[in-house]
Every structure is written in C-alpha cells, then in structure tokens.
Amino acid sequence: MIDIKEALDKIYAAIEPTMKQAGMSVVRPEGVGKDESPVAKGDNGVGYRLDFKGEAGAVALKHFDNKLTFEISTTVDDDGNFSDYTKVSESLLDPESCDDKDIRSVSGEVSDTVMAKFCKPTSSPKVKAPKTVSKAAARSGSVYYDANTLASRLTASLYSQHRAEYNENIKKYGEFLAEDFFAHGCAQSVMETIRRNDPTEMRKLFNLLNDIYPDATNETQSIIAVTLLGELGEDQVMLANCCDYMCDDLMGPVIKVNKYLSSARGKRAKAKLKNPPVYKPKRQKRPGLMARMMSASQQQSNLNNK
C-alpha cells in the first residue's frame, strides 16, 4: 500500500527535468516552500493535484476516486490563466495496489507526451521523432520495447542532459541510430550513476531498465546488457551494487556479459571493435600453370585463324 501524496511526489521527481526542459515550473500551493512537497489538495479539497505552467502551456495531474487524470492546456483566457484543459489519459492509481511500476508508467507517459508537444526542435528541416512503445502495448505482447523507447525514457526521466543529443541523432540520420547514441555520453552517465551508488538514483535507473528489459527486442536487450552495463567488467563492487537493484531477467545476462568481456577473448573482441583493422582489398588470385597454358594456346589459335 502506498500513500497517493507520496506517489505524486515520486512522479514529480521523475518528470521535473522534462517539465523544466519544456519551460514549465511546478505550481506550489500558497505558503509551501521550495523544499516541501508541491502536491496540492484537489478541487474543493477532495483528492490531490500536481500542476505545471509555462509560457507555452500547462499540465495538470489530478487524483480522485483511485484514478489519475493527465490533462494539458494551451488556451489562455481573458485573465491570463490557462483554461479548457484537454484530458490526455486516465490511469488507475489505487493506493491498495499501486507500486513503483505504475509510477514509472505514469511518469514515462507524461514525459513522452510533454516532450513531443512542447520540446520539438525549432530548426528546419524538422524530422518527426519515432513513436515510442507504450507500456500497455508491450505488456499485451503485440509489440516490444525498442531502442528508441529506451533512449526516450532515459533522457526524459533520468538524463535530460542527453536529450539534445537524442534529438540531434534523429535529425542527423532521419531515424534513431541506437549504437551511435548509447555508446557515447549516455553509457558514461549510466556508469557514473552506478559509481555514485546513490539509492534514489539507482532505483530510478534500474526500475526503468527492469521494466523495459523483459519485454524488449533483442537489440534493445543487447544495448542494456552490453552497451550500458557491459563496462562493469571485473569491478565486483560495482557489479554487486547493481545486483541489489536488477531483476532476475536482467541480472543473469549482465553477469555473463561482464564475465565474458573480462576474459582474454572478450578483451580482444572489445579491442577489435575500438580499433578495427585497416581494410585490405582481396588479392587477385593468379591463374595456375594449366590455365596459363590453355590461355596461351587459345591466343595462338586466334592468331592462326586470322
């Protein structure tokens, strides 16, 4: 069982970087300081709500009757206040059954929606970002989490400093190229999180990875286990820190990957990837003696027939 106010506080912590990037600030109840919870009482003192506002629009999360409603407004009335909120979605958030997965699902949906609506690149030509896979679709088995969804969730809820790189990747190639993105800054940020071993940061990181990994494509699972977590190597302390947070589906592959990459064979494989051999064209194979004799005979025959 979880307190709904606590759940909204967790959602706020997860989406705040995205809201900031979208130019929105949280609306705090009167008399509430910066270090206090921004969650307010709902309409007429019933339920709870969490509001964000900026120049481009406003976002409201309202909890009532075990349901969380996600609304957006871009309409300003005569008094300069946002009005005519449009409902984006409504999710079940029952304190009797709510858990961290539900919180991650809501946070991911809000972050993805706000990013798509308020953080579009302004430079031209504009490239439409690939669609992300929803939690409901992945759980139904109709589709699997792809690398683009992993990148979008990581940069929306954890590593907002890499969001510009994510957008630039899509703009540059016209699609999302996963290895080009993950193998650089994002992988380093994941390692920095693990080195710090801050419980709050570690829970956020592995809650997201644990949620995506079991229902992900093979490519996405490989990115998580090898590209993002394959640098743990022989550092048993860092690996042990991760094991405290990894789900069983993820733990086994990560341990095997790092064991292999720490071996002599694995180190050679990594070295080849970082320093590929210089390309050499195939040598033309000289014809054998019999082939050369037949060729000479054919040439002589052609001369005699002229």
C-alpha positions in Angstrom: 0.0 0.0 0.0 1.3 3.5 -0.9 0.2 6.9 0.1 -1.1 8.8 -3.0 0.6 12.0 -2.0 3.9 10.1 -1.8 3.2 8.6 -5.2 2.6 12.0 -6.7 5.8 13.3 -5.1 7.7 10.4 -6.8 6.0 11.3 -10.2 7.0 14.9 -9.7 10.7 13.9 -9.1 10.7 11.8 -12.2 9.1 14.3 -14.6 10.5 17.6 -13.2 13.6 17.6 -15.6 11.4 17.1 -18.6 9.0 19.9 -17.4 11.9 22.2 -16.9 13.2 21.5 -20.5 9.7 22.3 -21.7 9.8 25.6 -20.0 7.3 24.7 -17.2 7.6 25.2 -13.5 5.7 23.4 -10.8 2.9 25.4 -9.2 3.3 25.2 -5.4 0.4 25.8 -3.0 0.4 29.1 -1.2 2.8 29.0 1.8 4.7 25.9 0.6 8.5 26.3 0.3 10.8 25.0 -2.4 12.0 22.2 -0.2 8.4 21.0 0.5 6.1 18.8 -1.5 4.3 20.7 -4.3 1.3 18.3 -4.2 -1.8 20.3 -3.5 -5.3 19.4 -2.4 -7.7 18.7 -5.3 -10.8 20.7 -6.3 -13.0 21.5 -3.4 -10.4 19.9 -1.1 -11.0 16.4 -2.5 -8.2 14.3 -3.8 -4.8 15.7 -4.9 -3.3 17.5 -7.8 0.0 18.5 -9.3 0.3 21.4 -11.7 3.0 22.8 -14.0 2.8 26.0 -16.0 4.9 27.8 -18.6 4.6 30.3 -21.4 3.6 27.6 -24.0 1.1 25.6 -21.9 0.1 23.9 -18.6 -0.1 20.4 -17.3 -2.3 19.0 -14.5 -2.2 15.7 -12.8 -5.4 15.1 -10.8 -6.1 12.2 -8.4 -9.6 11.4 -7.4 -11.5 8.1 -6.8 -8.4 5.9 -7.3 -7.8 7.4 -10.8 -5.1 9.8 -12.0 -6.1 12.1 -14.8 -3.4 13.7 -17.0 -4.6 17.0 -18.7 -2.9 19.6 -20.9 -3.9 23.2 -21.8 -2.5 25.6 -24.3 -5.5 28.0 -24.1 -5.3 31.3 -22.1 -8.5 33.1 -21.0 -9.0 36.8 -20.7 -7.5 36.9 -17.2 -4.3 35.3 -18.5 -5.0 31.9 -16.9 -4.8 28.6 -18.7 -8.3 27.1 -19.4 -10.1 24.4 -21.4 -7.8 21.6 -20.3 -7.9 18.6 -22.5 -7.7 15.1 -21.0 -4.8 13.1 -22.4 -5.3 9.9 -20.4 -6.7 8.4 -17.2 -4.9 5.8 -15.3 -5.8 3.6 -12.3 -3.8 4.6 -9.3 -5.3 2.7 -6.4 -3.3 3.1 -3.1 -4.1 -0.6 -2.3 -2.3 -1.9 -5.4 -0.1 1.0 -6.7 3.6 0.2 -7.0 6.7 1.6 -8.5 5.9 0.2 -11.9 2.6 2.2 -12.0 4.5 5.3 -11.0 7.1 4.7 -13.7 4.4 4.1 -16.3 2.6 7.4 -15.5 5.9 9.3 -15.4 7.0 7.9 -18.7 3.8 8.7 -20.4 3.7 12.3 -19.1 7.4 12.9 -20.0 7.0 11.4 -23.5 3.8 13.5 -24.2 5.3 16.7 -22.9 8.5 16.2 -24.9 6.5 15.5 -28.1 4.2 18.5 -27.6 6.4 21.2 -26.1 10.1 20.2 -26.9 10.0 19.9 -30.7 13.2 21.0 -32.5 12.7 24.6 -33.8 15.4 24.3 -36.5 14.5 23.2 -40.0 14.1 20.8 -41.6 12.1 19.2 -38.9 12.3 15.4 -38.5 9.4 13.6 -36.8 10.6 11.6 -33.8 9.9 7.9 -34.0 6.9 6.8 -31.9 7.7 5.2 -28.5 6.2 1.9 -27.4 3.6 2.3 -24.6 3.6 0.1 -21.5 0.2 -1.3 -22.4 1.3 -2.3 -25.9 4.4 -4.0 -24.6 2.6 -6.0 -21.9 0.0 -7.1 -24.4 2.7 -8.8 -26.5 1.7 -7.1 -29.7 4.9 -5.1 -29.8 8.2 -5.0 -28.0 10.1 -2.1 -26.4 12.6 -0.8 -29.0 15.9 1.2 -28.6 14.2 4.4 -29.4 11.8 4.0 -26.5 14.7 3.2 -24.2 16.5 6.3 -25.2 13.4 8.5 -24.9 12.6 7.2 -21.4 16.2 7.5 -20.2 16.6 11.1 -21.5 13.1 12.1 -20.3 13.3 10.9 -16.7 17.0 10.5 -15.8 19.5 12.0 -18.2 17.9 15.2 -19.5 21.4 16.5 -20.4 21.4 14.0 -23.3 18.0 14.9 -24.7 19.6 17.3 -27.2 21.9 14.5 -28.4 18.9 12.2 -28.8 17.0 14.8 -30.9 20.2 15.6 -32.9 20.7 11.8 -33.6 17.2 11.6 -35.2 17.6 14.9 -37.1 21.0 13.8 -38.5 20.0 10.4 -39.7 16.3 10.8 -40.3 15.8 7.9 -37.8 17.1 6.9 -34.4 20.5 5.1 -34.7 20.9 3.4 -31.3 24.5 2.4 -31.1 25.7 5.9 -32.2 23.7 7.4 -29.3 24.1 4.8 -26.5 27.8 4.1 -27.0 28.9 7.6 -26.0 27.5 10.0 -23.4 24.5 8.0 -22.2 26.6 4.9 -21.4 29.1 7.1 -19.5 26.2 8.7 -17.5 24.9 5.3 -16.5 28.4 4.2 -15.3 28.6 7.5 -13.3 25.3 6.7 -11.6 26.5 3.2 -10.7 29.7 4.6 -9.3 27.9 7.1 -7.1 25.6 4.3 -5.9 23.1 6.7 -4.6 20.0 4.6 -3.6 17.5 7.0 -5.1 19.4 7.3 -8.4 20.0 3.6 -8.6 16.3 2.8 -8.0 15.3 5.2 -10.8 17.8 3.7 -13.2 17.1 0.1 -12.6 13.3 0.5 -12.2 13.4 1.8 -15.8 15.7 -0.9 -17.1 13.9 -3.7 -15.2 10.6 -2.5 -16.7 11.9 -2.5 -20.3 14.3 -5.4 -20.5 11.8 -8.4 -20.2 9.6 -7.0 -23.0 12.3 -5.6 -25.2 13.6 -6.5 -28.7 16.9 -8.5 -28.9 18.7 -5.3 -30.0 17.3 -3.4 -27.0 18.2 -6.1 -24.6 21.7 -6.2 -26.0 22.1 -2.4 -25.6 21.0 -2.7 -21.9 23.2 -5.7 -21.0 26.3 -4.9 -23.2 26.4 -1.2 -24.2 25.1 0.3 -20.9 26.0 -2.3 -18.3 28.9 -4.1 -20.0 31.5 -1.7 -18.7 31.3 -3.1 -15.2 33.9 -5.6 -16.1 35.8 -7.1 -13.2 34.7 -4.5 -10.7 32.9 -6.8 -8.2 31.8 -3.9 -6.0 30.0 -2.1 -8.8 28.5 -5.3 -10.1 27.3 -6.2 -6.6 25.8 -2.7 -6.3 23.8 -3.4 -9.4 22.7 -6.8 -8.3 20.9 -5.2 -5.4 18.6 -3.5 -7.9 18.4 -5.7 -11.0 15.5 -8.0 -11.7 16.3 -11.7 -12.3 15.7 -11.4 -16.1 18.4 -8.8 -16.3 20.9 -10.0 -13.7 21.8 -13.3 -15.4 22.7 -11.7 -18.8 24.6 -8.8 -17.2 26.8 -11.1 -15.1 27.5 -13.4 -18.1 28.3 -10.4 -20.4 30.8 -8.9 -18.0 32.4 -12.2 -17.3 33.0 -12.7 -21.0 34.2 -9.2 -21.6 36.7 -9.5 -18.8 38.2 -12.7 -20.3 41.1 -12.6 -22.7 38.9 -13.4 -25.6 36.4 -10.7 -24.6 39.1 -8.1 -24.3 40.4 -8.9 -27.8 36.8 -8.6 -29.1 36.5 -5.2 -27.4 39.8 -4.1 -28.8 38.8 -5.0 -32.3 35.6 -3.0 -32.0 37.5 0.1 -30.9 40.4 -0.4 -33.4 39.2 -2.2 -36.4 41.9 -3.5 -38.8 42.7 -1.4 -41.9 40.7 -2.6 -44.9 42.7 -4.5 -47.4 41.2 -5.4 -50.8 41.4 -9.1 -51.7 44.4 -10.1 -53.7 43.7 -11.2 -57.2 44.4 -14.9 -57.5 47.0 -15.7 -60.2 45.8 -18.4 -62.7 47.5 -21.8 -62.3 50.0 -23.3 -64.8 47.4 -25.3 -66.7 45.1 -22.2 -67.0 48.0 -20.1 -68.4 48.9 -22.8 -70.9 45.3 -23.0 -72.1 45.1 -19.2 -72.4 48.3 -19.1 -74.5 47.1 -21.9 -76.7 43.8 -20.1 -77.3 45.6 -16.9 -78.2 47.9 -18.7 -80.7 44.8 -20.4 -82.2 43.2 -17.0 -82.7 46.3 -15.7 -84.4 46.4 -18.6 -86.8 42.7 -18.1 -87.8 43.3 -14.5 -88.8 
